[in-house]
Amino acid sequence: MKKFLQFIKENSKFLINLSKEELEERLKDLFIEKQDIDNEINSINKILKDRKERSEEDYSKNLPESIFDFSKKQLNWIFENNNSITSKHLNISKDYFNQLSGVMACGFIPETEQFRFEIDMSELTDFDVVIKTIKFLGNNLKKNEEGYVKFGILWYHLDNCDGEIKYWSENEIYYKQGRYYTRKFSNIKEMLEYLIEIDTQDDQ
């Protein structure tokens, strides 16, 4: 770093002594150099991305057909999501998420760098299957620093409702709305029934 700063300092002194014509010519040369560097950077990034996606494609070929049969390592990979994830990885994950019921993958949680899942109130058709999915996600997604997995809620009838689910375990689940309201449930079915009651209360 010191050598680089010294180079900048010496180069600045050199530039000060150049004429206007020389400075303009130097600027043109630098723009050309910058374009060449940018092109090389883009080429390198594309090569690295292509290699990574080929590696991900090869990795996915050895994954079980059912997401419920994944190992912990495989689950960590399929749930991974952040700003640097490739399109190939994202599409592989979403293909497997089609096996889940009553939830939707929406963005990611920066703290865990994993997908954020929301309970989709329009898809609660088979309670047993949905309960299996929520339990599976709650037990296998990374917990935040407070020790729980957060689920969002995609309401079917309600608008502008900020409720969320805090999943500590299948026997300790909380619904939180706003700053003050919290309700505890001892199982997933009880929680889902309460969410349906809230979501349909305006229709009754």
Residue pairs with C-beta under 8 A, 6 or more apart in sequence:
15 23
15 26
18 26
49 86
52 86
52 88
53 86
53 87
53 88
53 89
56 86
56 88
56 89
56 92
57 88
57 92
59 77
60 92
63 70
63 74
63 78
63 96
64 70
64 74
66 99
67 75
67 78
67 96
67 97
67 99
67 100
68 99
68 136
70 78
72 140
75 140
76 142
78 92
78 93
78 96
79 93
79 114
79 115
79 140
79 141
79 142
80 89
80 93
80 113
80 114
81 90
81 93
81 105
81 107
81 108
81 113
81 114
81 115
82 108
82 110
82 113
93 105
93 115
94 105
97 105
97 115
100 133
100 136
100 137
101 123
101 126
101 129
101 130
101 132
101 133
102 119
102 120
102 123
102 124
102 125
102 129
102 130
102 133
102 134
103 117
103 118
103 119
103 120
103 123
103 130
103 133
103 134
103 137
103 151
104 117
104 118
104 120
104 123
104 154
105 115
105 116
105 117
106 115
106 116
106 117
106 118
106 152
106 154
107 115
107 116
108 114
108 115
108 116
109 115
109 116
109 144
109 150
111 144
111 145
112 141
112 142
112 143
112 144
114 141
114 142
115 141
116 150
116 152
117 137
117 141
117 151
117 152
118 151
118 152
118 153
118 154
119 134
119 151
119 152
119 153
119 154
119 165
119 192
119 195
120 154
121 153
121 154
121 155
121 156
121 157
121 195
121 196
121 199
122 154
122 156
123 130
124 130
124 192
124 196
127 189
127 192
130 192
131 188
131 189
131 192
134 151
134 167
134 188
134 192
135 170
135 188
137 149
137 151
137 167
138 149
138 151
138 167
138 169
138 170
139 169
139 170
141 149
142 149
143 149
144 150
147 168
148 166
148 167
148 168
148 174
149 166
149 167
150 164
150 165
150 166
150 167
151 164
151 165
151 167
152 164
152 165
153 161
153 163
153 164
153 165
153 195
155 161
155 163
155 199
156 199
157 199
157 200
157 202
157 203
158 198
158 199
158 202
161 177
161 198
162 177
162 178
163 175
163 176
163 177
163 195
163 198
164 175
164 176
164 177
165 173
165 174
165 175
165 176
165 191
166 173
166 174
166 175
166 176
167 173
168 174
170 187
170 188
171 186
171 187
172 184
172 186
173 184
173 185
173 186
173 187
173 188
173 191
174 182
174 183
174 184
174 185
175 182
175 183
175 185
175 191
175 194
175 195
176 182
183 194
185 191
185 194
